[in-house]
Amino acid sequence: MSETTRLLIDRWKQDPNGTYQSWFLWPERLKNFRSIRRGIGQVIKEIDEGNFGNVYQGSSLQTVVASIAEQRQIFKGADHAFLWKPKLRIPDIYEDRDNQRAFGRLLHACDCCTKEADVLQAIRTLEAKGIKGLGPAAANLLYFIHPTIVVPFNTAIVKGYNALTGAAVKLGRWDHYLAMRQGLIEFNQRHRDLLSNDLGAVAGFMFDLGMERYPLPPAEGDAKATDAWAKDLAAVREETTAFAKQLDKNRVFDEGHTEVQGWLRDLGLSLGFSVWIASNDQSRPYGGGRLADGCLTVLPPALQSEGADAVRLIDVIWLERESGAVVAAFEVEHTTSIYSGIVRLLDLALSGGAAQRHHLFLVAPDEREADVRQQVLRPAFSQVRELNIRYLPYGELRQHREAIARFGAGIKPVEAIARMF
């Protein structure tokens, strides 16, 4: 099946609607790693200090899992496994303090270690506890800590793996997950030149097979069946109605996000500030050139500290031209996880150790105001609220940006159109 499998992988990578193009190469996927890992650290801290509580709603765990679930279709429903089901009393990490600590130890061990053997030992230690309702879905958390060691896990990934390999992996069992993980690592090594060291790629391939987006290759040696399969594969439409609509929607979202970054870039330059554009967005086309035209190419030395990787990914930063001091930072949350943007702003505020009183803005469509407020008012973000973060609606920015650029001075006109929480 090797040659036909390689043909299938190559076809999958070229499909604009496949998970490789729409999720694995999606810039926001990489931007979310640090924020999700930081959220996991908050869960660990609260469990260790006994402040986690006994409910899922409003908890730090809900915040970080919801951020994972927002990552395109592959992680849709990732939060279901952690939702408290009172009649079944699962997952049993809310009412049983000992189980809760065991869950926290898993996260802490994986967050601190770097070796595969240590990650597997932490998983097996949790498995031995037999915590009711807490199965391999937790691997989705661990993936964002160790993407080269841990494979994401959900129904479609298991279905795709079983269909391609003839395995019989079952949901909800850690031993089955670990066996599938080993099989996927071996599969990934055989096709390493087509896939990635990041196991999200091979998981995405299995996910799309499980979603039945492509016909499976026939058994090796059946030339007639292989020829028929190759024709079927070539005939697979690149855009089914549902996926085409989603692709167009994502494209509009990306363009809208870039446009708002462009507004903020031009406004900052007009007000006399130096401007930084997120490092992974700098080459985006905008206004007949690149989004980063006229902007800084490197951050000032003062921002080259712990958390600098996250700061470089903040959508737009305004700085004083002479001193290089940060004046304002803007996270544009067109459709992506508001949680991740909040964490990046927090990283900036804490980049010098103690919290710095920068002007911090979450920029989002008018219709997302309720979402923004809901996230900022979560208990997990009490520290962010102390930094006077503001919500800047698209509508206000669209209406007033030209007048501010023409007649304004400093940051006060922007604060005037923003809203406090």
Long-range contacts (C-beta under 8 A, 24 or more apart in sequence): 1-217, 1-219, 1-220, 2-190, 2-220, 4-217, 4-218, 4-220, 4-226, 4-229, 4-230, 5-164, 5-191, 5-217, 6-191, 6-194, 7-217, 7-230, 7-233, 8-214, 8-216, 8-217, 8-233, 9-191, 9-194, 9-195, 9-205, 10-194, 11-214, 11-233, 11-236, 12-205, 12-208, 12-214, 13-194, 15-213, 15-238, 16-238, 16-239, 16-247, 17-213, 17-238, 17-239, 17-240, 17-243, 17-244, 17-246, 17-247, 18-204, 18-208, 18-213, 19-72, 19-73, 19-74, 19-204, 19-205, 19-207, 19-208, 20-201, 20-204, 20-205, 22-72, 22-73, 22-246, 22-247, 22-250, 23-71, 23-72, 23-73, 23-74, 23-200, 23-204, 24-196, 24-198, 24-200, 24-201, 24-204, 26-72, 27-280, 27-281, 28-71, 28-336, 28-337, 28-340, 29-71, 29-72, 29-200, 30-280, 31-278, 31-280, 31-313, 31-340, 31-344, 32-67, 32-71, 32-144, 32-337, 32-340, 33-144, 33-147, 34-309, 34-310, 34-313, 34-343, 34-344, 34-347, 35-67, 35-310, 35-337, 35-339, 35-340, 35-342, 35-343, 35-344, 36-64, 36-67, 36-68, 36-141, 36-144, 36-340, 37-111, 37-144, 37-145, 38-343, 38-347, 39-63, 39-64, 39-67, 39-339, 39-343, 39-380, 40-64, 40-107, 40-111, 40-141, 40-144, 40-145, 41-111, 42-380, 43-104, 43-107, 44-104, 44-107, 44-108, 44-111, 47-100, 47-101, 47-103, 47-104, 47-107, 48-104, 48-108, 52-100, 52-104, 53-94, 54-94, 54-95, 55-84, 55-94, 56-82, 56-83, 56-84, 56-94, 57-84, 58-378, 58-379, 59-379, 59-380, 60-379, 60-380, 63-339, 63-375, 63-378, 63-380, 63-381, 64-141, 64-339, 65-140, 65-141, 66-337, 66-339, 67-337, 67-339, 67-340, 68-140, 68-141, 68-144, 70-336, 70-337, 71-337, 73-246, 74-152, 74-154, 74-156, 74-203, 74-204, 74-207, 75-140, 75-152, 75-154, 77-154, 78-137, 78-140, 78-154, 80-137, 81-133, 81-134, 81-135, 81-137, 81-138, 82-137, 85-133, 88-133, 89-132, 89-133, 90-132, 90-133, 90-134, 91-131, 91-132, 91-133, 91-134, 92-131, 92-132, 92-133, 92-134, 93-131, 93-134, 96-131, 99-129, 99-131, 99-134, 102-126, 102-129, 102-131, 103-131, 103-134, 103-138, 106-138, 106-142, 107-141, 107-142, 110-142, 110-145, 110-146, 110-150, 111-145, 116-149, 119-146, 119-149, 119-150, 120-178, 123-174, 123-178, 124-174, 124-178, 126-174, 127-174, 127-175, 135-171, 135-172, 135-173, 135-174, 135-177, 136-171, 136-172, 136-173, 136-174, 136-176, 136-177, 139-177, 143-199, 143-200, 143-203, 147-198, 147-199, 147-200, 148-197, 148-198, 148-199, 149-199, 150-181, 150-199, 151-180, 151-181, 151-184, 151-185, 151-199, 151-202, 151-203, 152-199, 152-200, 152-203, 153-177, 153-203, 154-207, 155-210, 156-206, 156-207, 156-210, 156-211, 157-203, 157-206, 157-207, 157-210, 158-206, 158-210, 159-209, 159-210, 160-205, 160-206, 160-207, 160-208, 160-209, 160-210, 160-211, 161-206, 161-209, 161-210, 163-209, 163-210, 163-216, 164-206, 164-209, 164-216, 253-334, 253-335, 254-334, 256-334, 257-315, 257-332, 257-334, 257-335, 257-336, 258-284, 258-286, 258-291, 259-286, 260-332, 260-334, 260-363, 260-394, 260-397, 261-286, 261-291, 261-315, 261-316, 261-332, 262-286, 262-287, 262-291, 263-397, 263-398, 263-401, 264-315, 264-316, 264-330, 264-332, 264-363, 264-397, 265-291, 265-294, 265-295, 265-316, 266-401, 266-405, 267-401, 267-404, 267-405, 267-414, 268-316, 268-318, 268-328, 269-294, 269-295, 270-405, 270-406, 271-318, 271-404, 271-405, 271-408, 271-409, 271-410, 271-411, 272-321, 273-318, 273-319, 273-320, 273-321, 273-327, 274-318, 274-319, 274-320, 274-321, 274-324, 275-316, 275-317, 275-318, 275-319, 276-314, 276-316, 276-317, 276-319, 277-315, 277-316, 278-312, 278-313, 278-314, 278-315, 278-316, 279-312, 279-313, 280-313, 281-315, 300-324, 300-325, 302-351, 302-352, 303-348, 303-351, 305-351, 305-352, 306-351, 307-347, 307-348, 307-350, 307-351, 308-351, 310-343, 310-344, 310-347, 310-348, 311-344, 311-347, 311-348, 311-351, 313-344, 314-344, 314-345, 314-348, 315-341, 315-363, 317-348, 318-411, 326-356, 326-358, 327-358, 327-359, 327-411, 328-358, 328-359, 328-360, 328-361, 328-411, 328-414, 329-358, 329-359, 329-360, 329-361, 330-361, 330-363, 330-392, 331-361, 331-362, 331-363, 332-363, 332-364, 333-362, 333-363, 333-364, 333-368, 333-372, 334-364, 334-365, 338-362, 338-364, 338-368, 338-371, 338-372, 338-375, 338-376, 339-375, 342-375, 342-376, 342-381, 342-384, 342-389, 345-384, 345-387, 345-389, 346-383, 346-384, 346-387, 349-387, 355-383, 355-386, 355-387, 357-387, 357-388, 358-387, 359-390, 359-411, 359-414, 359-415, 360-387, 360-388, 360-389, 360-390, 361-389, 361-390, 361-391, 361-392, 361-414, 361-418, 362-389, 362-390, 362-391, 362-392, 363-392, 363-393, 363-394, 363-397, 364-391, 364-392, 364-393, 364-394, 365-393, 365-394, 366-393, 366-394, 366-395, 369-393, 369-419, 373-421, 376-421, 377-421, 385-421, 388-420, 389-421, 390-415, 390-418, 390-419, 390-420, 390-421, 391-418, 391-419, 391-420, 391-421, 392-417, 392-418, 392-419, 393-419
